[in-house]
Every structure is written in structure tokens, then in C-alpha cells.
Amino acid sequence: MPVHAQRYWEQRLEEDRRLLEERRQNGLKQAQAAAKALRRQWPTVRAVHCFGSVLGDGFRDHSDLDLLVDGLPPEALLDAVSLAEQAGDLPVDLKRGEDLSDDLRARLLRTSQPL
């Protein structure tokens, strides 16, 4: 491969990595804003945790924002997802803590970040 082509691809890969990290950081900001909005909309919300690829090296272009919410009324789930998605660009996968088995909830909490 000619040197100029190699340099082009190295620069392109570096730019892709930079943009991906920027998207991940924006996802973390979205998580904070979503947690604040969820607590404001539903005072029964006791805790919001972020988990999944946005917290580590597994984040990709297609990654979503994973949120675990305790105290969200069951009938509010779809509205809560919509509200969390309005806080940023990432699609949101929101789980109610009350809907999970104790084992799954404990595993998610071990690798989560409280918001």
C-alpha cells in the first residue's frame, strides 16, 4: 500500500475513533439528563442507573443507552423511554428494576453507574 494511502486510512480510523468516543460521551450526558427528567416527571423514581456498552469499550455506532430505573410506574414505561430519548441522540433501552429477577438486577447493578 502506498504511504499516502496508508496515512489516509490511519487518519480516517483515528477520526472514526474520535467521533465514536464523542458519541459515547454524549450518551453519558444523555443518561444524566434522562435521569433528571425521569425523576422530575415521576417522583416515585428512587434510582436510575446506566449500564451496558456506553460505559466501556464495547460501545459502537449502533449502540443504545441502557437505563435501569427503580420506582417507575409500570404504565409509564413507554412515556419514560420517549422522555429519555428526547434527552439525546441515542435510542434508549429502559428496564424497570421491579420487572427483573433479583439475579439479573444484581448483575446489572454490579456493572452500572448510578445517576
Summary of the structure (lengths in Angstrom):
residues: 115
radius of gyration: 17.3
end to end distance: 47.5
largest distance: 61.5
contacts: 331
relative contact order: 0.19
helix: 58%
strand: 16%
